[in-house]
Amino acid sequence: MEVREGRWVRRRRSLLLCCVLVAAWKAAWGQLRYSVPEELPKGSFVGDVAKDLALELAALRARGARVVSQGRTQYFALNTNSGHLVTAERIDREQLCESELQCVLRGEVIVEGEMKLYGIEVEITDINDNVPSFREAEIELKMSEVTAPGARLPVPEAHDPDVGSNSLQSYALSGDEHFSLSVQEGADGEKRPELVLAKALDREEAAFHELLLTASDGGEPARTGTARIRVAVLDANDNAPAFSQEVYSVRVPEDVPVGSTLLSVTATDPDDGTNGDVKYSLNKITQKASKIFHLEPDTGAIRLMRNLDFEEGDLYELKVQARDGGDLFDTAKVSVSVTDVNDNAPEISVRSALSEISEDAAPGTVVALVHVQDRDSGGNGEVRCSLGEGVPFRLERALDDYYSVVTARELDREQASEYNVTATEPGLFRVGLHSGEVRTARSPLARDAARHSLVVVVKDRGRPALSATATLTVVLAESVAELLSELGSAAAPAEPAGSLTRWLVLAVAAVSCLFLAFLLLLLALRLRRCWRRSRLLPPPSGTLRGVPASHFVGIDGVRAFLRSYSHDVSLTADSRKSQLRCAADSCCDTLPARPPPDEPAPLRGEDAAAHRAADTDALTDLVTTNLNISLLTLSIVTAMSGIYHFNF
């Protein structure tokens, strides 16, 4: 007994040591593998990357790290605060892997500061989130009354996207004693239900038979789907159509033109009349394949409705049914294999790079991580990556399609202070040569612009060739709100015209305000001068009525000075026709000549009214001149604004 216990302990120790060695080997090679169920909410825990890779959290936060997943959608993210790998999107296993038994998402963990790369694999396990379903809830079948007991009648199969034990497991039939159910399992593991005639039919006894077919999966609890079967009893039709082959196979290149006939299926029925008239239909086809292939019901020709793409699907399987006029039928399998052509250019993307490096860096220092891939397969997908000559760098393969750009020798800043290494990337969009479909040529990157304007040109083959163009605007957005915001700003280029008009109006208003202020200032000065003059004048009692006005030299001198600078201004829209006319009695003298001694000088009281009238006329002329200038300026600015709007 003790010997057995000792052996058991040694075996457990050996097994534990093997597990530790395997884990250490995986960690040494930087390959992590996790497993999570599908349909987890965003932010769910996947694995502790920092712990599994022996990375310190402080260094991880300081240097930065990120997860790069293969494909267009990033399903995982790295929390640098905790070092945990979490889900970035809700994962639907059936959408990603369809009916594959094992669904694995691959990616890489890049540590920015250390320039290290770790591979990571996450297996998405299936949950029982789908119900078995039939393509039709009501199934119409017909059977001749002369059909012998034991005859089999195939019925449409149910479909369950889940895999493993959660997939479709069994069928059950209820409703009538004339029929029983037999389930046949094919070579591919699919279960095919068939109705078996257990008792002879009599159309005069019962023209129809109602049945209920139930499909169940193996989940806990099990999910079920049902379909009602209505069997109509017909008169004699003793021959069913028969296909010439049980399996039809064809291989076509992915660039085969739309509308081409891929193959034709053929079934024969020796019956005459409507009982021998065969019609073809697709009995089982996926939703994706139904948009690509079309079966002619009369000829059995399978035509292509959409372009094939090897990268999206390389194998399609169809179930074809041939039914005669008496509703007897036969089924056959059609397998369409798509071969790859070299229709994808290699894609280069710089995942991480240093902007500067010290000249004393040792040879072999990593300066950039470059990812190179080609979506084609076989020899068309093999990519050769190289650097130009004359640069002190070389390429080293890092992991799968990753290359490291490292220094090949010691650097000398005095010889070259910088190197410009250019990685050519394909454009974001490409257009089909014959179909006109605009598709993305690669996955969008963070540095791509949010708005793209594409000009599509279509030409004919005439002489001379005629062409037409169309402009397509594509907006990249992460949400509907951001998309609406980008589309709403489409009229933004028209904003400068309105802005210039606003500034022109403000300029006109400013000039008008300046002229108005100038006029008010002149009016105030004029009123002040009149007020001072009225204080110097004697009261209207006439005590100084006999004193000549010439004795008040100061007042006459001011009036003469004002009159010497009076002039008329004439302005037009054409600056070459503007006129300046001086008064005829203006002169360079400051004071006018005194009247002769023999002429009596006017008295002060008699000349006051004349002075006020002259002052009022001068003020009116000045106001009119300034208003003319303001109107002219406004006309010029308005004309400029109109010209600008016309140009834009």
C-alpha positions in Angstrom: 0.0 0.0 0.0 2.8 2.4 0.9 4.6 1.6 -2.3 1.5 2.5 -4.3 1.1 5.8 -2.5 4.8 6.6 -3.1 4.4 5.9 -6.8 1.3 8.1 -7.0 3.1 11.0 -5.3 6.0 10.7 -7.7 3.6 10.7 -10.6 1.8 13.8 -9.4 5.2 15.5 -8.9 6.3 14.6 -12.4 3.0 15.8 -13.9 3.3 19.1 -12.0 6.8 19.5 -13.1 5.8 19.0 -16.8 3.0 21.6 -16.4 5.5 24.1 -15.0 8.0 23.4 -17.8 5.3 23.9 -20.4 4.2 27.2 -18.9 7.7 28.4 -18.6 8.4 27.4 -22.2 5.3 29.3 -23.4 6.3 32.4 -21.3 9.8 32.2 -22.7 8.5 32.3 -26.2 6.0 35.0 -25.4 3.0 33.0 -26.4 -0.1 33.3 -24.1 -3.4 31.4 -24.5 -6.7 32.1 -22.8 -10.2 30.8 -23.1 -13.4 32.8 -22.6 -17.1 32.2 -23.4 -18.8 34.2 -26.1 -21.3 37.1 -25.5 -19.3 38.5 -22.5 -20.1 42.2 -21.8 -17.5 44.8 -22.8 -14.7 45.1 -20.2 -14.9 41.5 -19.0 -11.7 39.9 -17.6 -9.8 37.5 -20.0 -6.4 37.0 -18.4 -3.7 38.6 -16.3 -1.1 39.4 -18.9 1.2 41.2 -16.5 1.4 38.2 -14.2 1.7 35.6 -17.0 4.5 37.6 -18.7 6.2 38.6 -15.4 5.8 42.3 -16.2 5.9 44.9 -13.4 2.8 47.1 -13.3 4.9 50.3 -12.7 7.1 49.7 -15.7 4.0 48.8 -17.7 2.3 52.0 -16.9 5.4 54.1 -17.6 6.3 52.5 -20.9 2.9 51.8 -22.2 1.5 48.7 -23.8 -1.3 47.8 -26.2 -3.0 44.8 -27.8 -3.2 44.5 -31.6 -5.7 42.0 -32.9 -5.7 40.5 -36.4 -8.7 41.8 -38.4 -10.6 45.0 -38.7 -12.3 44.8 -35.2 -10.2 45.0 -32.0 -12.0 42.6 -29.6 -9.5 42.9 -26.7 -7.8 45.7 -24.8 -5.0 45.9 -22.2 -5.7 47.7 -18.9 -2.2 49.1 -18.1 -3.3 49.9 -14.5 -4.0 46.3 -13.6 -2.2 44.4 -16.4 -5.4 42.6 -17.2 -6.6 41.6 -20.7 -10.2 42.6 -21.1 -12.8 42.4 -23.8 -13.2 45.6 -25.9 -16.4 44.4 -27.8 -19.1 41.8 -27.3 -18.0 38.7 -29.2 -20.4 36.6 -31.2 -18.8 33.2 -31.9 -21.2 32.3 -34.6 -20.5 35.5 -36.5 -16.8 35.1 -36.3 -16.3 31.4 -36.9 -19.7 30.2 -38.1 -19.7 26.4 -37.9 -16.0 25.8 -37.0 -15.4 23.6 -34.0 -12.6 25.7 -32.6 -12.7 29.5 -32.7 -9.4 31.2 -31.8 -8.7 34.9 -32.0 -5.0 35.8 -32.3 -3.2 39.0 -31.5 -0.1 40.6 -30.1 0.9 42.5 -27.0 3.3 45.2 -27.8 5.3 46.8 -24.9 6.2 50.3 -26.3 9.2 51.2 -24.2 11.0 47.8 -24.4 10.0 47.3 -28.0 9.0 43.7 -27.1 6.3 41.6 -28.8 4.3 38.8 -27.3 1.8 36.6 -29.1 -1.6 35.9 -27.6 -4.4 33.5 -28.5 -7.9 33.6 -27.0 -10.2 30.7 -27.6 -13.9 31.7 -27.8 -16.0 28.9 -26.4 -19.6 28.3 -27.4 -22.7 28.9 -25.2 -26.1 27.7 -26.0 -27.5 31.0 -27.2 -29.2 29.8 -30.4 -32.4 27.9 -30.9 -32.7 25.2 -33.6 -34.8 26.6 -36.4 -36.3 25.5 -39.7 -36.2 27.7 -42.8 -40.0 27.4 -43.1 -42.4 27.0 -40.2 -45.0 25.4 -42.5 -43.7 22.5 -44.7 -45.9 21.3 -47.6 -45.2 17.7 -48.8 -47.1 15.4 -51.2 -47.1 11.6 -51.5 -48.9 9.3 -53.8 -51.4 6.9 -52.5 -49.8 4.0 -54.2 -46.5 4.5 -52.3 -45.6 1.3 -50.5 -45.1 1.3 -46.8 -41.4 1.8 -45.9 -41.0 4.6 -48.4 -38.9 7.5 -47.2 -39.6 11.2 -47.7 -36.8 13.7 -46.9 -37.8 16.8 -44.9 -35.9 20.1 -44.6 -33.3 20.1 -41.9 -33.1 22.4 -38.9 -30.2 24.7 -38.4 -28.4 25.5 -35.2 -25.3 27.8 -35.3 -24.0 26.5 -32.0 -21.3 23.8 -32.0 -20.5 20.8 -29.9 -23.1 19.6 -27.4 -25.0 22.9 -27.9 -25.6 22.1 -31.6 -28.6 20.2 -33.1 -28.8 16.7 -31.5 -32.1 15.0 -32.2 -35.5 15.1 -34.0 -38.9 14.0 -32.9 -42.2 13.5 -34.8 -45.8 13.5 -33.6 -49.3 13.8 -34.9 -50.1 10.8 -37.1 -49.8 7.0 -37.1 -49.2 6.7 -40.8 -45.7 8.2 -40.6 -42.6 7.6 -38.5 -39.3 9.5 -38.3 -35.9 8.2 -39.3 -32.8 10.2 -38.7 -29.8 9.5 -41.0 -26.3 10.7 -40.1 -24.1 11.6 -43.0 -20.4 11.3 -43.4 -20.0 15.0 -42.3 -21.9 14.3 -39.0 -25.1 16.1 -40.1 -28.4 14.5 -39.1 -30.9 14.3 -41.9 -34.5 13.6 -40.9 -36.7 11.5 -43.2 -40.4 10.6 -43.0 -41.0 6.9 -43.3 -44.4 5.7 -44.4 -45.5 3.2 -41.8 -49.0 2.5 -43.1 -50.5 2.6 -46.6 -52.3 5.7 -47.6 -55.8 6.0 -48.8 -56.7 9.4 -50.4 -60.5 8.7 -50.0 -60.0 8.1 -46.3 -57.7 11.1 -45.7 -56.5 13.6 -48.2 -54.1 15.3 -45.8 -52.0 14.4 -42.8 -50.8 16.9 -40.2 -47.5 16.3 -38.5 -45.3 18.2 -36.0 -41.5 17.9 -36.3 -39.4 19.0 -33.3 -35.6 19.7 -33.4 -33.7 19.7 -30.1 -30.1 20.7 -29.2 -27.9 19.3 -26.3 -27.7 22.4 -24.1 -28.7 22.6 -20.5 -31.5 23.3 -20.6 -32.2 22.0 -24.1 -33.6 24.4 -26.7 -36.2 23.3 -29.3 -37.6 24.4 -32.6 -40.7 23.1 -34.4 -42.1 23.0 -37.9 -45.6 21.8 -39.0 -45.7 19.3 -41.9 -48.7 19.0 -44.1 -48.7 15.8 -46.3 -51.1 15.8 -49.2 -52.0 12.4 -50.7 -51.9 12.3 -54.5 -52.7 9.9 -57.2 -50.1 7.6 -58.7 -46.7 9.0 -59.7 -44.4 6.0 -59.4 -41.1 7.6 -60.6 -39.1 10.2 -58.8 -36.5 12.4 -60.4 -32.9 11.2 -60.2 -29.8 13.3 -60.4 -26.9 12.1 -62.6 -24.5 12.6 -59.7 -24.9 12.6 -56.0 -22.2 15.3 -55.6 -21.3 18.0 -58.1 -17.9 19.8 -57.6 -16.5 22.8 -59.4 -13.5 25.0 -59.0 -13.7 28.6 -60.1 -11.3 31.6 -59.8 -12.4 34.4 -57.6 -12.3 36.9 -60.5 -14.9 35.1 -62.6 -17.3 37.7 -64.0 -20.8 38.2 -62.5 -23.5 36.4 -64.5 -21.2 33.5 -65.4 -22.7 29.9 -65.3 -20.6 27.9 -62.9 -22.1 24.5 -63.6 -25.5 22.8 -64.4 -27.1 20.0 -62.5 -29.3 17.5 -64.3 -32.1 15.2 -63.1 -34.3 12.9 -65.2 -37.8 11.5 -64.6 -39.2 8.7 -66.9 -42.7 9.7 -66.1 -44.8 11.6 -68.8 -46.6 14.9 -68.6 -46.5 16.9 -65.5 -45.2 14.0 -63.5 -42.0 14.1 -65.6 -41.6 17.9 -65.5 -38.6 18.5 -63.3 -38.1 21.8 -61.4 -34.9 22.6 -59.6 -34.6 24.5 -56.3 -32.1 25.1 -53.5 -33.0 22.9 -50.5 -30.3 24.1 -48.1 -28.2 27.2 -48.5 -26.7 29.7 -46.1 -27.8 33.3 -46.1 -24.4 34.4 -47.4 -24.4 31.9 -50.3 -28.0 32.8 -51.2 -26.8 36.3 -52.2 -24.0 34.9 -54.4 -25.5 32.0 -56.3 -28.7 31.7 -58.3 -30.2 28.4 -59.5 -32.3 28.5 -62.7 -35.5 26.4 -61.8 -35.9 25.1 -65.4 -32.4 24.4 -66.6 -30.5 23.6 -63.3 -27.8 26.2 -64.2 -26.1 27.8 -61.2 -25.1 31.4 -62.0 -23.0 33.9 -60.1 -24.9 37.0 -58.8 -22.1 38.7 -57.0 -18.3 38.8 -57.1 -16.4 36.1 -55.3 -13.7 36.9 -52.8 -11.3 34.1 -51.8 -10.5 36.0 -48.6 -14.2 36.0 -47.5 -15.0 32.4 -48.4 -13.2 29.7 -50.3 -15.8 26.9 -50.2 -19.5 26.9 -50.6 -21.8 23.8 -50.3 -25.3 23.8 -51.6 -28.1 21.3 -51.5 -30.1 21.1 -54.8 -33.5 19.5 -55.1 -35.1 18.2 -58.2 -38.9 17.9 -58.0 -41.3 16.6 -60.6 -45.0 17.5 -61.2 -46.1 14.9 -58.8 -43.8 16.4 -56.1 -41.5 13.4 -56.0 -37.9 14.7 -55.7 -34.3 13.8 -55.4 -31.4 15.8 -53.8 -27.8 16.3 -54.7 -24.9 18.2 -53.2 -23.0 21.0 -55.0 -19.5 22.0 -53.8 -18.1 25.2 -55.2 -14.4 25.8 -54.5 -13.0 29.3 -55.0 -9.3 29.6 -56.1 -7.2 32.5 -55.2 -5.8 35.1 -57.6 -3.3 37.8 -56.9 -5.8 40.6 -56.4 -4.5 42.0 -53.1 -1.4 44.2 -52.8 0.8 43.7 -49.7 0.0 45.9 -46.8 2.7 47.5 -44.7 2.0 49.2 -41.4 4.4 50.6 -38.8 3.1 49.4 -35.4 5.8 51.1 -33.2 8.8 53.3 -34.0 11.4 55.6 -32.4 11.6 59.2 -33.5 15.2 59.6 -32.4 18.1 57.4 -31.4 21.5 58.2 -29.8 24.6 57.9 -32.0 26.3 55.7 -29.5 23.5 53.0 -29.7 24.9 49.6 -30.1 24.4 47.7 -33.4 21.2 45.6 -33.2 19.1 48.3 -31.5 15.5 48.1 -32.5 14.1 51.3 -33.9 10.8 50.2 -35.4 8.3 47.3 -35.6 6.8 46.8 -39.0 3.8 44.5 -39.9 3.6 43.1 -43.4 0.7 41.0 -44.7 -0.9 40.0 -48.0 -4.5 38.7 -47.9 -3.9 36.4 -50.8 -3.0 32.7 -50.2 -0.2 30.5 -51.4 2.5 32.0 -53.5 0.3 35.1 -54.0 0.4 35.8 -50.3 4.2 35.4 -49.8 5.7 38.8 -49.1 9.4 39.8 -49.4 10.4 42.8 -47.2 13.6 44.7 -47.7 15.3 48.0 -47.0 16.9 50.3 -49.5 20.7 50.4 -49.9 22.9 52.9 -48.2 21.2 53.0 -44.8 22.7 51.7 -41.6 19.7 49.5 -40.8 18.6 46.0 -41.5 15.4 43.9 -41.2 15.0 41.0 -38.8 11.9 38.8 -38.6 10.3 39.2 -35.2 7.1 37.1 -35.1 5.1 35.7 -38.1 4.5 38.8 -40.3 6.4 41.2 -38.0 9.8 42.6 -38.9 12.1 44.6 -36.6 14.2 47.5 -38.1 17.5 47.4 -36.2 20.8 49.3 -36.6 23.3 47.4 -38.7 26.3 49.3 -37.5 27.4 52.2 -35.3 25.8 55.5 -36.2 27.7 58.8 -36.7 25.6 62.0 -36.4 28.3 64.0 -38.1 27.9 62.0 -41.3 24.1 61.9 -41.2 21.9 63.5 -38.5 18.6 61.8 -39.6 17.3 59.0 -41.8 13.9 59.0 -43.4 12.6 55.4 -43.7 9.4 55.4 -45.7 6.9 52.5 -45.6 4.4 52.6 -48.4 0.8 51.8 -47.5 -2.0 51.2 -49.9 -4.9 53.6 -50.2 -7.8 53.1 -47.9 -10.3 52.5 -50.8 -10.3 50.6 -54.1 -13.0 50.4 -56.8 -14.0 47.4 -58.8 -12.9 47.6 -62.4 -16.2 46.2 -63.8 -18.7 46.3 -60.9 -18.0 49.8 -59.7 -18.1 48.7 -56.1 -16.1 50.9 -53.7 -14.5 48.8 -51.0 -11.9 49.3 -48.3 -8.5 48.1 -49.3 -7.2 47.8 -45.8 -8.3 48.3 -42.2 -8.8 52.0 -41.2 -6.1 53.3 -39.0 -6.1 56.0 -36.3 -4.1 58.3 -38.5 -6.5 58.2 -41.4 -8.6 61.3 -42.0 -12.2 61.2 -40.8 -13.6 62.5 -44.1 -12.5 61.2 -47.6 -13.6 62.7 -50.9 -13.3 60.1 -53.7 -13.6 61.0 -57.4 -14.8 58.0 -59.4 -14.2 58.1 -63.2 -16.1 55.8 -65.6 -15.0 55.5 -69.3 -16.2 53.7 -72.3 -14.2 52.2 -75.1 -15.4 54.5 -77.9 -13.2 56.6 -80.2 -12.8 59.1 -78.7 -13.4 57.7 -75.2 -16.2 59.4 -73.3 -16.1 59.6 -69.5 -18.1 60.8 -66.5 -17.1 61.5 -62.9 -18.9 61.3 -59.6 -17.7 62.5 -56.2 -18.2 60.2 -53.2 -17.7 61.5 -49.7 -16.9 58.8 -47.1 -17.1 59.7 -43.4 -15.4 57.4 -40.8 -17.1 57.5 -37.4 -17.2 55.4 -34.3 -20.9 56.2 -33.5 -24.0 57.6 -35.1 -23.8 60.9 -33.2 -20.3 61.5 -34.5 -21.4 60.5 -38.0 -24.3 63.0 -37.9 -21.9 65.7 -36.6 -19.5 65.1 -39.5 -22.3 65.1 -42.1 -23.7 68.3 -40.6 -20.4 70.2 -41.1 -20.4 69.5 -44.8 -21.5 73.2 -45.5 -18.5 74.5 -43.6 -16.5 75.7 -46.7 -19.2 78.4 -47.3 -18.5 80.1 -44.0 -15.6 82.5 -45.2 -17.9 84.4 -47.5 -20.3 85.2 -44.6 -17.4 86.1 -42.4 -16.0 88.6 -44.9 -19.5 90.2 -45.4 -19.7 90.6 -41.6 -16.4 92.3 -41.4 -17.2 94.6 -44.3 -20.4 95.7 -42.6 -18.5 96.3 -39.4 -16.0 98.4 -41.3 -18.8 100.6 -42.9 -20.3 101.1 -39.5 -17.0 102.1 -38.0 -16.3 104.6 -40.8 -19.9 106.1 -40.4 -19.4 106.4 -36.6 -16.1 108.2 -37.1 -17.7 110.7 -39.5 -20.6 111.2 -37.2 -18.3 111.9 -34.3 -16.3 114.4 -36.5 -19.5 116.2 -37.4 -20.6 116.4 -33.8 -17.2 117.8 -32.8 -17.4 120.5 -35.5 -20.9 121.4 -34.4 -19.8 121.8 -30.8 -16.8 124.0 -31.8 -19.1 126.1 -33.9 -21.7 126.5 -31.2 -18.9 127.4 -28.7 -17.5 130.1 -31.0 -21.0 131.6 -31.6 -21.5 131.6 -27.8 -18.3 133.4 -27.2 -19.1 135.9 -30.0 -22.5 136.6 -28.5 -20.8 137.5 -25.1 -18.5 140.0 -26.8 -21.4 141.7 -28.7 -23.2 144.6 -26.9 -26.8 144.4 -25.8 -29.4 145.3 -28.4 -29.9 148.7 -26.7 -27.7 150.3 -29.4 -25.2 152.1 -27.1 -22.4 151.3 -29.6 -24.5 151.6 -32.7 -22.4 154.4 -34.2 -19.1 152.6 -33.7 -17.8 151.2 -37.0 -17.2 147.5 -37.3 -13.7 148.1 -38.6 -12.6 149.1 -35.1 -13.1 145.4 -34.0 -10.3 144.1 -35.9 -10.2 140.7 -34.1 -13.7 139.7 -35.2 -13.2 140.7 -38.8 -9.9 138.8 -38.9 -11.6 135.6 -37.7 -14.3 135.9 -40.3 -11.8 136.6 -43.1 -9.7 133.6 -41.9 -12.8 131.3 -42.2 -13.7 132.6 -45.6 -10.2 132.2 -46.9 -10.4 128.4 -46.3 -13.9 127.8 -47.7 -14.1 125.5 -50.7 -16.4 123.2 -52.6 -15.8 119.5 -53.0 -17.3 117.3 -55.7 -16.8 113.5 -55.4 -17.9 110.8 -57.7 -17.5 107.0 -57.8 -14.8 107.5 -60.3 -11.8 109.0 -58.4 -10.5 110.6 -61.7 -13.6 112.9 -61.9 -13.4 114.3 -58.4 -13.2 118.1 -58.3 -11.9 120.7 -55.7 -13.1 124.3 -56.4 -11.8 127.1 -54.2 -13.8 130.3 -53.6 -13.0 133.1 -56.0 -12.3 135.7 -53.2 -9.9 133.4 -51.3 -6.4 134.7 -51.0 -3.2 134.2 -49.0 -3.8 137.3 -46.9 -4.9 136.7 -43.3 -7.2 139.8 -43.2 -9.2 141.4 -46.0 -8.4 144.9 -47.1 -10.1 147.7 -45.2 -12.7 149.7 -47.0 -11.7 153.2 -48.3 -12.0 156.0 -45.7 -14.8 157.7 -47.6 -17.0 154.6 -47.4 -18.9 154.3 -44.1 -18.1 151.1 -42.2 -21.0 149.0 -41.1 -21.9 149.0 -37.5 -21.5 146.0 -35.3 -25.2 145.6 -34.6 -26.1 145.8 -38.2 -23.6 143.1 -39.3 -24.4 140.5 -36.6 -27.3 138.9 -38.5 -25.2 138.6 -41.7 -22.4 136.9 -39.8 -24.8 134.3 -38.3 -26.2 133.5 -41.7 -22.8 133.1 -43.2 -21.8 130.8 -40.4 -24.9 128.7 -40.9 -24.2 128.3 -44.6 -20.6 127.2 -44.0 -21.7 124.6 -41.5 -24.3 123.3 -43.9 -21.7 123.0 -46.7 -19.3 121.1 -44.4 -22.0 118.6 -43.2 -23.1 118.0 -46.9 -19.5 117.4 -47.9 -18.9 114.8 -45.1 -22.2 113.1 -45.9 -21.2 112.8 -49.6 -17.9 111.2 -48.6 -19.6 108.7 -46.2 -22.0 107.7 -49.0 -19.2 107.3 -51.5 -17.3 105.1 -49.0 -20.4 103.0 -48.4 -20.9 102.5 -52.1 -17.3 101.4 -52.7 -17.4 98.8 -49.8 -20.8 97.5 -51.0 -19.4 97.1 -54.5 -16.4 95.2 -53.2 -18.7 92.9 -51.1 -20.8 92.1 -54.2 -17.7 91.3 -56.3 -16.4 88.9 -53.6 -19.7 87.1 -53.4 -19.8 86.7 -57.1 -16.3 85.2 -57.1 -17.1 82.7 -54.4 
